[in-house]
Amino acid sequence: MCGICGYLHKDSDKIVNKEVIKRMNDSLVHRGPDQEGFYLNNNVAFGHRRLSIIDLSTGEQPMFNEDKSIVLIFNGEIYNYIELRDELKKLGCNFYTNSDSEVILRAYETWGMDRMSKSV
């Protein structure tokens, strides 16, 4: 099982400290030895430790859409991800990995939260 950590400063003017999120993420190495990733944006920071299950060669996280307006950090398994991927491809979505995580990203980008949460 992967590991996820993060923090948010209530003060939006306060910039996150990369060393803090790095130490938090390092404490999760036993949860995900295959890859680590970070997302830092002003007062928000996330860390991810990956245990590769599906799509061992790609699927790194955090995962972004093309214009980086959406960021995803996810741990779990989407049982119907193949069907959802096929449906999203028919709608014109491009996929760059075989990861079930990318299906969540594309579903949110395409359908928004309401439809995505009913489908996944």
Backbone as XML, in Angstrom:
<?xml version="1.0"?>
<chain id="A" units="angstrom">
  <residue number="1" name="MET">
    <atom name="N" x="0.837" y="-1.173" z="0.000"/>
    <atom name="CA" x="0.000" y="0.000" z="0.000"/>
    <atom name="C" x="0.882" y="1.236" z="0.000"/>
  </residue>
  <residue number="2" name="CYS">
    <atom name="N" x="0.555" y="2.189" z="-0.853"/>
    <atom name="CA" x="1.319" y="3.432" z="-0.957"/>
    <atom name="C" x="1.175" y="4.268" z="0.306"/>
  </residue>
  <residue number="3" name="GLY">
    <atom name="N" x="1.968" y="5.319" z="0.390"/>
    <atom name="CA" x="1.866" y="6.261" z="1.491"/>
    <atom name="C" x="1.653" y="7.665" z="0.972"/>
  </residue>
  <residue number="4" name="ILE">
    <atom name="N" x="0.793" y="8.407" z="1.659"/>
    <atom name="CA" x="0.483" y="9.781" z="1.285"/>
    <atom name="C" x="0.618" y="10.654" z="2.522"/>
  </residue>
  <residue number="5" name="CYS">
    <atom name="N" x="1.210" y="11.824" z="2.356"/>
    <atom name="CA" x="1.292" y="12.788" z="3.450"/>
    <atom name="C" x="1.087" y="14.180" z="2.877"/>
  </residue>
  <residue number="6" name="GLY">
    <atom name="N" x="0.804" y="15.112" z="3.756"/>
    <atom name="CA" x="0.638" y="16.474" z="3.290"/>
    <atom name="C" x="0.350" y="17.430" z="4.416"/>
  </residue>
  <residue number="7" name="TYR">
    <atom name="N" x="0.444" y="18.702" z="4.091"/>
    <atom name="CA" x="0.016" y="19.721" z="5.039"/>
    <atom name="C" x="-0.373" y="20.996" z="4.318"/>
  </residue>
  <residue number="8" name="LEU">
    <atom name="N" x="-1.165" y="21.780" z="5.025"/>
    <atom name="CA" x="-1.704" y="23.021" z="4.504"/>
    <atom name="C" x="-1.552" y="24.094" z="5.571"/>
  </residue>
  <residue number="9" name="HIS">
    <atom name="N" x="-0.926" y="25.195" z="5.207"/>
    <atom name="CA" x="-0.869" y="26.346" z="6.107"/>
    <atom name="C" x="-2.195" y="27.095" z="6.004"/>
  </residue>
  <residue number="10" name="LYS">
    <atom name="N" x="-2.794" y="27.414" z="7.138"/>
    <atom name="CA" x="-4.021" y="28.218" z="7.116"/>
    <atom name="C" x="-3.759" y="29.597" z="6.530"/>
  </residue>
  <residue number="11" name="ASP">
    <atom name="N" x="-2.579" y="30.103" z="6.760"/>
    <atom name="CA" x="-2.179" y="31.401" z="6.217"/>
    <atom name="C" x="-1.710" y="31.191" z="4.778"/>
  </residue>
  <residue number="12" name="SER">
    <atom name="N" x="-2.492" y="31.656" z="3.824"/>
    <atom name="CA" x="-2.160" y="31.412" z="2.413"/>
    <atom name="C" x="-0.899" y="32.138" z="1.966"/>
  </residue>
  <residue number="13" name="ASP">
    <atom name="N" x="-0.419" y="33.073" z="2.758"/>
    <atom name="CA" x="0.826" y="33.763" z="2.430"/>
    <atom name="C" x="2.057" y="33.004" z="2.911"/>
  </residue>
  <residue number="14" name="LYS">
    <atom name="N" x="1.849" y="31.983" z="3.712"/>
    <atom name="CA" x="2.956" y="31.197" z="4.269"/>
    <atom name="C" x="3.365" y="30.133" z="3.246"/>
  </residue>
  <residue number="15" name="ILE">
    <atom name="N" x="4.621" y="30.099" z="2.879"/>
    <atom name="CA" x="5.137" y="29.139" z="1.900"/>
    <atom name="C" x="5.549" y="27.863" z="2.638"/>
  </residue>
  <residue number="16" name="VAL">
    <atom name="N" x="5.184" y="26.714" z="2.056"/>
    <atom name="CA" x="5.522" y="25.437" z="2.686"/>
    <atom name="C" x="7.028" y="25.206" z="2.663"/>
  </residue>
  <residue number="17" name="ASN">
    <atom name="N" x="7.484" y="24.431" z="3.616"/>
    <atom name="CA" x="8.895" y="24.090" z="3.737"/>
    <atom name="C" x="9.103" y="22.707" z="3.130"/>
  </residue>
  <residue number="18" name="LYS">
    <atom name="N" x="9.881" y="22.638" z="2.056"/>
    <atom name="CA" x="10.092" y="21.358" z="1.372"/>
    <atom name="C" x="10.750" y="20.335" z="2.289"/>
  </residue>
  <residue number="19" name="GLU">
    <atom name="N" x="11.602" y="20.750" z="3.186"/>
    <atom name="CA" x="12.271" y="19.805" z="4.096"/>
    <atom name="C" x="11.274" y="19.112" z="5.019"/>
  </residue>
  <residue number="20" name="VAL">
    <atom name="N" x="10.242" y="19.827" z="5.432"/>
    <atom name="CA" x="9.219" y="19.226" z="6.301"/>
    <atom name="C" x="8.485" y="18.118" z="5.563"/>
  </residue>
  <residue number="21" name="ILE">
    <atom name="N" x="8.015" y="18.393" z="4.348"/>
    <atom name="CA" x="7.283" y="17.369" z="3.595"/>
    <atom name="C" x="8.215" y="16.229" z="3.199"/>
  </residue>
  <residue number="22" name="LYS">
    <atom name="N" x="9.483" y="16.518" z="2.957"/>
    <atom name="CA" x="10.459" y="15.466" z="2.637"/>
    <atom name="C" x="10.639" y="14.530" z="3.831"/>
  </residue>
  <residue number="23" name="ARG">
    <atom name="N" x="10.767" y="15.081" z="5.039"/>
    <atom name="CA" x="10.904" y="14.235" z="6.230"/>
    <atom name="C" x="9.642" y="13.405" z="6.464"/>
  </residue>
  <residue number="24" name="MET">
    <atom name="N" x="8.481" y="14.017" z="6.250"/>
    <atom name="CA" x="7.226" y="13.277" z="6.389"/>
    <atom name="C" x="7.195" y="12.110" z="5.404"/>
  </residue>
  <residue number="25" name="ASN">
    <atom name="N" x="7.559" y="12.392" z="4.164"/>
    <atom name="CA" x="7.535" y="11.365" z="3.126"/>
    <atom name="C" x="8.566" y="10.272" z="3.398"/>
  </residue>
  <residue number="26" name="ASP">
    <atom name="N" x="9.734" y="10.653" z="3.888"/>
    <atom name="CA" x="10.766" y="9.659" z="4.221"/>
    <atom name="C" x="10.277" y="8.682" z="5.283"/>
  </residue>
  <residue number="27" name="SER">
    <atom name="N" x="9.427" y="9.148" z="6.182"/>
    <atom name="CA" x="8.915" y="8.257" z="7.230"/>
    <atom name="C" x="7.954" y="7.210" z="6.673"/>
  </residue>
  <residue number="28" name="LEU">
    <atom name="N" x="7.540" y="7.363" z="5.413"/>
    <atom name="CA" x="6.606" y="6.433" z="4.775"/>
    <atom name="C" x="7.283" y="5.492" z="3.785"/>
  </residue>
  <residue number="29" name="VAL">
    <atom name="N" x="8.602" y="5.457" z="3.762"/>
    <atom name="CA" x="9.316" y="4.662" z="2.756"/>
    <atom name="C" x="8.903" y="3.192" z="2.803"/>
  </residue>
  <residue number="30" name="HIS">
    <atom name="N" x="8.568" y="2.684" z="3.960"/>
    <atom name="CA" x="8.131" y="1.287" z="4.072"/>
    <atom name="C" x="6.790" y="1.054" z="3.378"/>
  </residue>
  <residue number="31" name="ARG">
    <atom name="N" x="6.025" y="2.123" z="3.138"/>
    <atom name="CA" x="4.726" y="2.011" z="2.472"/>
    <atom name="C" x="4.857" y="2.016" z="0.954"/>
  </residue>
  <residue number="32" name="GLY">
    <atom name="N" x="5.949" y="2.586" z="0.453"/>
    <atom name="CA" x="6.108" y="2.692" z="-0.987"/>
    <atom name="C" x="7.556" y="2.875" z="-1.367"/>
  </residue>
  <residue number="33" name="PRO">
    <atom name="N" x="8.274" y="1.780" z="-1.557"/>
    <atom name="CA" x="9.703" y="1.871" z="-1.846"/>
    <atom name="C" x="10.042" y="2.146" z="-3.314"/>
  </residue>
  <residue number="34" name="ASP">
    <atom name="N" x="9.046" y="2.126" z="-4.207"/>
    <atom name="CA" x="9.336" y="2.163" z="-5.640"/>
    <atom name="C" x="9.539" y="3.560" z="-6.216"/>
  </residue>
  <residue number="35" name="GLN">
    <atom name="N" x="8.955" y="4.573" z="-5.601"/>
    <atom name="CA" x="9.070" y="5.931" z="-6.149"/>
    <atom name="C" x="8.549" y="6.911" z="-5.118"/>
  </residue>
  <residue number="36" name="GLU">
    <atom name="N" x="9.089" y="8.133" z="-5.148"/>
    <atom name="CA" x="8.528" y="9.189" z="-4.314"/>
    <atom name="C" x="8.273" y="10.407" z="-5.172"/>
  </residue>
  <residue number="37" name="GLY">
    <atom name="N" x="7.247" y="11.154" z="-4.799"/>
    <atom name="CA" x="6.919" y="12.363" z="-5.533"/>
    <atom name="C" x="6.381" y="13.421" z="-4.596"/>
  </residue>
  <residue number="38" name="PHE">
    <atom name="N" x="6.461" y="14.673" z="-5.048"/>
    <atom name="CA" x="6.046" y="15.807" z="-4.228"/>
    <atom name="C" x="5.237" y="16.790" z="-5.053"/>
  </residue>
  <residue number="39" name="TYR">
    <atom name="N" x="4.365" y="17.482" z="-4.364"/>
    <atom name="CA" x="3.652" y="18.622" z="-4.930"/>
    <atom name="C" x="3.718" y="19.739" z="-3.905"/>
  </residue>
  <residue number="40" name="LEU">
    <atom name="N" x="4.291" y="20.854" z="-4.289"/>
    <atom name="CA" x="4.368" y="22.031" z="-3.423"/>
    <atom name="C" x="3.830" y="23.220" z="-4.203"/>
  </residue>
  <residue number="41" name="ASN">
    <atom name="N" x="2.914" y="23.936" z="-3.594"/>
    <atom name="CA" x="2.347" y="25.114" z="-4.233"/>
    <atom name="C" x="1.944" y="26.098" z="-3.146"/>
  </residue>
  <residue number="42" name="ASN">
    <atom name="N" x="2.778" y="27.085" z="-2.947"/>
    <atom name="CA" x="2.542" y="28.114" z="-1.937"/>
    <atom name="C" x="2.326" y="27.495" z="-0.558"/>
  </residue>
  <residue number="43" name="ASN">
    <atom name="N" x="1.086" y="27.474" z="-0.069"/>
    <atom name="CA" x="0.819" y="27.019" z="1.295"/>
    <atom name="C" x="0.364" y="25.562" z="1.380"/>
  </residue>
  <residue number="44" name="VAL">
    <atom name="N" x="0.501" y="24.800" z="0.295"/>
    <atom name="CA" x="0.064" y="23.403" z="0.240"/>
    <atom name="C" x="1.238" y="22.510" z="-0.142"/>
  </residue>
  <residue number="45" name="ALA">
    <atom name="N" x="1.346" y="21.362" z="0.531"/>
    <atom name="CA" x="2.392" y="20.388" z="0.179"/>
    <atom name="C" x="1.837" y="18.980" z="0.324"/>
  </residue>
  <residue number="46" name="PHE">
    <atom name="N" x="2.150" y="18.128" z="-0.639"/>
    <atom name="CA" x="1.801" y="16.713" z="-0.591"/>
    <atom name="C" x="3.035" y="15.892" z="-0.925"/>
  </residue>
  <residue number="47" name="GLY">
    <atom name="N" x="3.127" y="14.736" z="-0.303"/>
    <atom name="CA" x="4.158" y="13.766" z="-0.637"/>
    <atom name="C" x="3.505" y="12.430" z="-0.929"/>
  </residue>
  <residue number="48" name="HIS">
    <atom name="N" x="4.139" y="11.637" z="-1.767"/>
    <atom name="CA" x="3.593" y="10.332" z="-2.140"/>
    <atom name="C" x="4.721" y="9.324" z="-2.218"/>
  </residue>
  <residue number="49" name="ARG">
    <atom name="N" x="4.530" y="8.175" z="-1.612"/>
    <atom name="CA" x="5.447" y="7.033" z="-1.728"/>
    <atom name="C" x="4.700" y="5.958" z="-2.491"/>
  </residue>
  <residue number="50" name="ARG">
    <atom name="N" x="5.291" y="5.467" z="-3.566"/>
    <atom name="CA" x="4.593" y="4.551" z="-4.464"/>
    <atom name="C" x="5.044" y="3.114" z="-4.284"/>
  </residue>
  <residue number="51" name="LEU">
    <atom name="N" x="4.057" y="2.250" z="-4.174"/>
    <atom name="CA" x="4.247" y="0.813" z="-4.271"/>
    <atom name="C" x="3.606" y="0.414" z="-5.592"/>
  </residue>
  <residue number="52" name="SER">
    <atom name="N" x="4.409" y="0.034" z="-6.567"/>
    <atom name="CA" x="3.915" y="-0.237" z="-7.920"/>
    <atom name="C" x="3.149" y="-1.547" z="-7.962"/>
  </residue>
  <residue number="53" name="ILE">
    <atom name="N" x="1.894" y="-1.467" z="-8.386"/>
    <atom name="CA" x="1.044" y="-2.647" z="-8.544"/>
    <atom name="C" x="0.586" y="-2.753" z="-9.996"/>
  </residue>
  <residue number="54" name="ILE">
    <atom name="N" x="-0.058" y="-1.690" z="-10.483"/>
    <atom name="CA" x="-0.521" y="-1.615" z="-11.871"/>
    <atom name="C" x="0.380" y="-0.618" z="-12.587"/>
  </residue>
  <residue number="55" name="ASP">
    <atom name="N" x="0.768" y="-0.933" z="-13.804"/>
    <atom name="CA" x="1.632" y="-0.067" z="-14.615"/>
    <atom name="C" x="2.928" y="0.233" z="-13.872"/>
  </residue>
  <residue number="56" name="LEU">
    <atom name="N" x="3.764" y="-0.770" z="-13.807"/>
    <atom name="CA" x="4.988" y="-0.697" z="-13.020"/>
    <atom name="C" x="5.984" y="0.326" z="-13.545"/>
  </residue>
  <residue number="57" name="SER">
    <atom name="N" x="5.960" y="0.602" z="-14.857"/>
    <atom name="CA" x="6.977" y="1.486" z="-15.427"/>
    <atom name="C" x="6.578" y="2.962" z="-15.418"/>
  </residue>
  <residue number="58" name="THR">
    <atom name="N" x="5.282" y="3.253" z="-15.392"/>
    <atom name="CA" x="4.825" y="4.647" z="-15.342"/>
    <atom name="C" x="3.799" y="4.777" z="-14.230"/>
  </residue>
  <residue number="59" name="GLY">
    <atom name="N" x="3.097" y="5.852" z="-14.203"/>
    <atom name="CA" x="2.090" y="6.057" z="-13.169"/>
    <atom name="C" x="2.621" y="6.776" z="-11.945"/>
  </residue>
  <residue number="60" name="GLU">
    <atom name="N" x="3.737" y="7.502" z="-12.109"/>
    <atom name="CA" x="4.304" y="8.241" z="-10.982"/>
    <atom name="C" x="3.307" y="9.277" z="-10.477"/>
  </residue>
  <residue number="61" name="GLN">
    <atom name="N" x="3.428" y="9.573" z="-9.202"/>
    <atom name="CA" x="2.575" y="10.586" z="-8.599"/>
    <atom name="C" x="3.426" y="11.567" z="-7.832"/>
  </residue>
  <residue number="62" name="PRO">
    <atom name="N" x="2.945" y="12.782" z="-7.688"/>
    <atom name="CA" x="1.673" y="13.307" z="-8.137"/>
    <atom name="C" x="1.541" y="13.238" z="-9.660"/>
  </residue>
  <residue number="63" name="MET">
    <atom name="N" x="0.305" y="13.144" z="-10.099"/>
    <atom name="CA" x="-0.024" y="13.067" z="-11.514"/>
    <atom name="C" x="-0.766" y="14.354" z="-11.884"/>
  </residue>
  <residue number="64" name="PHE">
    <atom name="N" x="-0.436" y="14.903" z="-13.039"/>
    <atom name="CA" x="-1.011" y="16.179" z="-13.477"/>
    <atom name="C" x="-1.703" y="16.016" z="-14.822"/>
  </residue>
  <residue number="65" name="ASN">
    <atom name="N" x="-2.693" y="16.877" z="-15.070"/>
    <atom name="CA" x="-3.214" y="16.970" z="-16.426"/>
    <atom name="C" x="-2.236" y="17.817" z="-17.247"/>
  </residue>
  <residue number="66" name="GLU">
    <atom name="N" x="-2.524" y="17.983" z="-18.522"/>
    <atom name="CA" x="-1.566" y="18.616" z="-19.428"/>
    <atom name="C" x="-1.189" y="20.035" z="-19.011"/>
  </residue>
  <residue number="67" name="ASP">
    <atom name="N" x="-2.167" y="20.833" z="-18.601"/>
    <atom name="CA" x="-1.844" y="22.221" z="-18.254"/>
    <atom name="C" x="-1.548" y="22.410" z="-16.762"/>
  </residue>
  <residue number="68" name="LYS">
    <atom name="N" x="-1.452" y="21.300" z="-16.051"/>
    <atom name="CA" x="-1.094" y="21.289" z="-14.619"/>
    <atom name="C" x="-2.096" y="22.037" z="-13.744"/>
  </residue>
  <residue number="69" name="SER">
    <atom name="N" x="-3.335" y="22.149" z="-14.230"/>
    <atom name="CA" x="-4.375" y="22.785" z="-13.423"/>
    <atom name="C" x="-5.029" y="21.798" z="-12.458"/>
  </residue>
  <residue number="70" name="ILE">
    <atom name="N" x="-4.789" y="20.508" z="-12.673"/>
    <atom name="CA" x="-5.313" y="19.460" z="-11.793"/>
    <atom name="C" x="-4.151" y="18.588" z="-11.361"/>
  </residue>
  <residue number="71" name="VAL">
    <atom name="N" x="-4.073" y="18.317" z="-10.072"/>
    <atom name="CA" x="-3.040" y="17.436" z="-9.527"/>
    <atom name="C" x="-3.737" y="16.324" z="-8.754"/>
  </residue>
  <residue number="72" name="LEU">
    <atom name="N" x="-3.235" y="15.104" z="-8.903"/>
    <atom name="CA" x="-3.826" y="13.947" z="-8.237"/>
    <atom name="C" x="-2.768" y="13.201" z="-7.444"/>
  </residue>
  <residue number="73" name="ILE">
    <atom name="N" x="-3.109" y="12.901" z="-6.216"/>
    <atom name="CA" x="-2.359" y="11.949" z="-5.401"/>
    <atom name="C" x="-3.389" y="10.947" z="-4.926"/>
  </residue>
  <residue number="74" name="PHE">
    <atom name="N" x="-3.148" y="9.675" z="-5.198"/>
    <atom name="CA" x="-4.171" y="8.655" z="-4.982"/>
    <atom name="C" x="-3.534" y="7.368" z="-4.513"/>
  </residue>
  <residue number="75" name="ASN">
    <atom name="N" x="-4.233" y="6.692" z="-3.628"/>
    <atom name="CA" x="-3.871" y="5.337" z="-3.247"/>
    <atom name="C" x="-5.155" y="4.532" z="-3.193"/>
  </residue>
  <residue number="76" name="GLY">
    <atom name="N" x="-5.195" y="3.481" z="-3.940"/>
    <atom name="CA" x="-6.383" y="2.639" z="-3.975"/>
    <atom name="C" x="-6.388" y="1.841" z="-5.257"/>
  </residue>
  <residue number="77" name="GLU">
    <atom name="N" x="-7.514" y="1.222" z="-5.520"/>
    <atom name="CA" x="-7.660" y="0.438" z="-6.743"/>
    <atom name="C" x="-9.034" y="0.710" z="-7.321"/>
  </residue>
  <residue number="78" name="ILE">
    <atom name="N" x="-9.073" y="1.046" z="-8.594"/>
    <atom name="CA" x="-10.326" y="1.289" z="-9.301"/>
    <atom name="C" x="-10.642" y="0.018" z="-10.084"/>
  </residue>
  <residue number="79" name="TYR">
    <atom name="N" x="-11.634" y="-0.711" z="-9.624"/>
    <atom name="CA" x="-11.931" y="-2.014" z="-10.217"/>
    <atom name="C" x="-12.474" y="-1.910" z="-11.632"/>
  </residue>
  <residue number="80" name="ASN">
    <atom name="N" x="-13.186" y="-0.847" z="-11.953"/>
    <atom name="CA" x="-13.763" y="-0.695" z="-13.292"/>
    <atom name="C" x="-12.971" y="0.286" z="-14.157"/>
  </residue>
  <residue number="81" name="TYR">
    <atom name="N" x="-11.673" y="0.413" z="-13.876"/>
    <atom name="CA" x="-10.890" y="1.427" z="-14.588"/>
    <atom name="C" x="-10.770" y="1.147" z="-16.083"/>
  </residue>
  <residue number="82" name="ILE">
    <atom name="N" x="-10.779" y="-0.103" z="-16.499"/>
    <atom name="CA" x="-10.664" y="-0.407" z="-17.933"/>
    <atom name="C" x="-11.913" y="0.079" z="-18.672"/>
  </residue>
  <residue number="83" name="GLU">
    <atom name="N" x="-13.084" y="-0.187" z="-18.103"/>
    <atom name="CA" x="-14.329" y="0.269" z="-18.722"/>
    <atom name="C" x="-14.399" y="1.797" z="-18.745"/>
  </residue>
  <residue number="84" name="LEU">
    <atom name="N" x="-14.007" y="2.422" z="-17.644"/>
    <atom name="CA" x="-14.007" y="3.882" z="-17.591"/>
    <atom name="C" x="-13.014" y="4.473" z="-18.587"/>
  </residue>
  <residue number="85" name="ARG">
    <atom name="N" x="-11.842" y="3.861" z="-18.699"/>
    <atom name="CA" x="-10.838" y="4.322" z="-19.665"/>
    <atom name="C" x="-11.406" y="4.260" z="-21.083"/>
  </residue>
  <residue number="86" name="ASP">
    <atom name="N" x="-12.057" y="3.148" z="-21.417"/>
    <atom name="CA" x="-12.643" y="3.006" z="-22.751"/>
    <atom name="C" x="-13.692" y="4.087" z="-23.015"/>
  </residue>
  <residue number="87" name="GLU">
    <atom name="N" x="-14.534" y="4.345" z="-22.012"/>
    <atom name="CA" x="-15.560" y="5.377" z="-22.160"/>
    <atom name="C" x="-14.926" y="6.758" z="-22.344"/>
  </residue>
  <residue number="88" name="LEU">
    <atom name="N" x="-13.907" y="7.052" z="-21.569"/>
    <atom name="CA" x="-13.227" y="8.346" z="-21.672"/>
    <atom name="C" x="-12.482" y="8.491" z="-22.998"/>
  </residue>
  <residue number="89" name="LYS">
    <atom name="N" x="-11.897" y="7.407" z="-23.492"/>
    <atom name="CA" x="-11.225" y="7.458" z="-24.801"/>
    <atom name="C" x="-12.225" y="7.801" z="-25.902"/>
  </residue>
  <residue number="90" name="LYS">
    <atom name="N" x="-13.425" y="7.233" z="-25.817"/>
    <atom name="CA" x="-14.464" y="7.538" z="-26.806"/>
    <atom name="C" x="-14.846" y="9.013" z="-26.776"/>
  </residue>
  <residue number="91" name="LEU">
    <atom name="N" x="-14.658" y="9.638" z="-25.630"/>
    <atom name="CA" x="-14.951" y="11.070" z="-25.490"/>
    <atom name="C" x="-13.764" y="11.946" z="-25.888"/>
  </residue>
  <residue number="92" name="GLY">
    <atom name="N" x="-12.663" y="11.311" z="-26.319"/>
    <atom name="CA" x="-11.508" y="12.055" z="-26.803"/>
    <atom name="C" x="-10.370" y="12.217" z="-25.821"/>
  </residue>
  <residue number="93" name="CYS">
    <atom name="N" x="-10.435" y="11.566" z="-24.673"/>
    <atom name="CA" x="-9.350" y="11.667" z="-23.691"/>
    <atom name="C" x="-8.135" y="10.880" z="-24.159"/>
  </residue>
  <residue number="94" name="ASN">
    <atom name="N" x="-6.976" y="11.457" z="-23.948"/>
    <atom name="CA" x="-5.715" y="10.773" z="-24.215"/>
    <atom name="C" x="-5.143" y="10.268" z="-22.902"/>
  </residue>
  <residue number="95" name="PHE">
    <atom name="N" x="-4.588" y="9.073" z="-22.938"/>
    <atom name="CA" x="-3.956" y="8.477" z="-21.765"/>
    <atom name="C" x="-2.482" y="8.263" z="-22.057"/>
  </residue>
  <residue number="96" name="TYR">
    <atom name="N" x="-1.658" y="8.518" z="-21.055"/>
    <atom name="CA" x="-0.212" y="8.416" z="-21.198"/>
    <atom name="C" x="0.372" y="7.292" z="-20.358"/>
  </residue>
  <residue number="97" name="THR">
    <atom name="N" x="-0.471" y="6.672" z="-19.525"/>
    <atom name="CA" x="-0.047" y="5.541" z="-18.704"/>
    <atom name="C" x="-1.134" y="4.480" z="-18.773"/>
  </residue>
  <residue number="98" name="ASN">
    <atom name="N" x="-0.873" y="3.353" z="-18.171"/>
    <atom name="CA" x="-1.891" y="2.319" z="-18.010"/>
    <atom name="C" x="-2.422" y="2.290" z="-16.583"/>
  </residue>
  <residue number="99" name="SER">
    <atom name="N" x="-2.130" y="3.314" z="-15.830"/>
    <atom name="CA" x="-2.465" y="3.383" z="-14.411"/>
    <atom name="C" x="-3.947" y="3.668" z="-14.190"/>
  </residue>
  <residue number="100" name="ASP">
    <atom name="N" x="-4.523" y="2.991" z="-13.197"/>
    <atom name="CA" x="-5.900" y="3.309" z="-12.828"/>
    <atom name="C" x="-5.995" y="4.708" z="-12.231"/>
  </residue>
  <residue number="101" name="SER">
    <atom name="N" x="-4.904" y="5.217" z="-11.700"/>
    <atom name="CA" x="-4.892" y="6.580" z="-11.159"/>
    <atom name="C" x="-5.167" y="7.612" z="-12.247"/>
  </residue>
  <residue number="102" name="GLU">
    <atom name="N" x="-4.609" y="7.404" z="-13.423"/>
    <atom name="CA" x="-4.829" y="8.367" z="-14.499"/>
    <atom name="C" x="-6.295" y="8.404" z="-14.915"/>
  </residue>
  <residue number="103" name="VAL">
    <atom name="N" x="-6.992" y="7.289" z="-14.764"/>
    <atom name="CA" x="-8.420" y="7.267" z="-15.079"/>
    <atom name="C" x="-9.173" y="8.238" z="-14.171"/>
  </residue>
  <residue number="104" name="ILE">
    <atom name="N" x="-8.804" y="8.296" z="-12.896"/>
    <atom name="CA" x="-9.438" y="9.244" z="-11.976"/>
    <atom name="C" x="-9.174" y="10.675" z="-12.437"/>
  </residue>
  <residue number="105" name="LEU">
    <atom name="N" x="-7.937" y="10.952" z="-12.793"/>
    <atom name="CA" x="-7.566" y="12.290" z="-13.255"/>
    <atom name="C" x="-8.384" y="12.691" z="-14.476"/>
  </residue>
  <residue number="106" name="ARG">
    <atom name="N" x="-8.436" y="11.819" z="-15.476"/>
    <atom name="CA" x="-9.172" y="12.123" z="-16.718"/>
    <atom name="C" x="-10.676" y="12.196" z="-16.465"/>
  </residue>
  <residue number="107" name="ALA">
    <atom name="N" x="-11.195" y="11.340" z="-15.589"/>
    <atom name="CA" x="-12.628" y="11.368" z="-15.275"/>
    <atom name="C" x="-13.003" y="12.690" z="-14.615"/>
  </residue>
  <residue number="108" name="TYR">
    <atom name="N" x="-12.197" y="13.131" z="-13.675"/>
    <atom name="CA" x="-12.467" y="14.411" z="-13.010"/>
    <atom name="C" x="-12.373" y="15.561" z="-14.003"/>
  </residue>
  <residue number="109" name="GLU">
    <atom name="N" x="-11.359" y="15.522" z="-14.832"/>
    <atom name="CA" x="-11.150" y="16.579" z="-15.824"/>
    <atom name="C" x="-12.314" y="16.637" z="-16.816"/>
  </residue>
  <residue number="110" name="THR">
    <atom name="N" x="-12.847" y="15.486" z="-17.192"/>
    <atom name="CA" x="-13.895" y="15.397" z="-18.207"/>
    <atom name="C" x="-15.291" y="15.597" z="-17.630"/>
  </residue>
  <residue number="111" name="TRP">
    <atom name="N" x="-15.581" y="14.931" z="-16.523"/>
    <atom name="CA" x="-16.939" y="14.895" z="-15.985"/>
    <atom name="C" x="-17.161" y="15.783" z="-14.768"/>
  </residue>
  <residue number="112" name="GLY">
    <atom name="N" x="-16.108" y="16.205" z="-14.120"/>
    <atom name="CA" x="-16.275" y="16.940" z="-12.874"/>
    <atom name="C" x="-16.494" y="15.978" z="-11.708"/>
  </residue>
  <residue number="113" name="MET">
    <atom name="N" x="-16.620" y="16.532" z="-10.528"/>
    <atom name="CA" x="-16.682" y="15.722" z="-9.315"/>
    <atom name="C" x="-17.947" y="14.868" z="-9.229"/>
  </residue>
  <residue number="114" name="ASP">
    <atom name="N" x="-19.108" y="15.427" z="-9.562"/>
    <atom name="CA" x="-20.353" y="14.675" z="-9.387"/>
    <atom name="C" x="-20.374" y="13.396" z="-10.207"/>
  </residue>
  <residue number="115" name="ARG">
    <atom name="N" x="-20.144" y="13.497" z="-11.494"/>
    <atom name="CA" x="-20.195" y="12.311" z="-12.357"/>
    <atom name="C" x="-19.031" y="11.370" z="-12.060"/>
  </residue>
  <residue number="116" name="MET">
    <atom name="N" x="-17.850" y="11.936" z="-11.851"/>
    <atom name="CA" x="-16.674" y="11.110" z="-11.581"/>
    <atom name="C" x="-16.890" y="10.282" z="-10.325"/>
  </residue>
  <residue number="117" name="SER">
    <atom name="N" x="-17.414" y="10.888" z="-9.273"/>
    <atom name="CA" x="-17.583" y="10.154" z="-8.016"/>
    <atom name="C" x="-18.646" y="9.073" z="-8.125"/>
  </residue>
  <residue number="118" name="LYS">
    <atom name="N" x="-19.591" y="9.207" z="-9.048"/>
    <atom name="CA" x="-20.603" y="8.165" z="-9.260"/>
    <atom name="C" x="-20.059" y="7.022" z="-10.107"/>
  </residue>
  <residue number="119" name="SER">
    <atom name="N" x="-19.064" y="7.299" z="-10.927"/>
    <atom name="CA" x="-18.530" y="6.299" z="-11.857"/>
    <atom name="C" x="-17.399" y="5.479" z="-11.274"/>
  </residue>
  <residue number="120" name="VAL">
    <atom name="N" x="-16.607" y="6.099" z="-10.435"/>
    <atom name="CA" x="-15.413" y="5.441" z="-9.905"/>
    <atom name="C" x="-15.769" y="4.672" z="-8.659"/>
  </residue>
</chain>
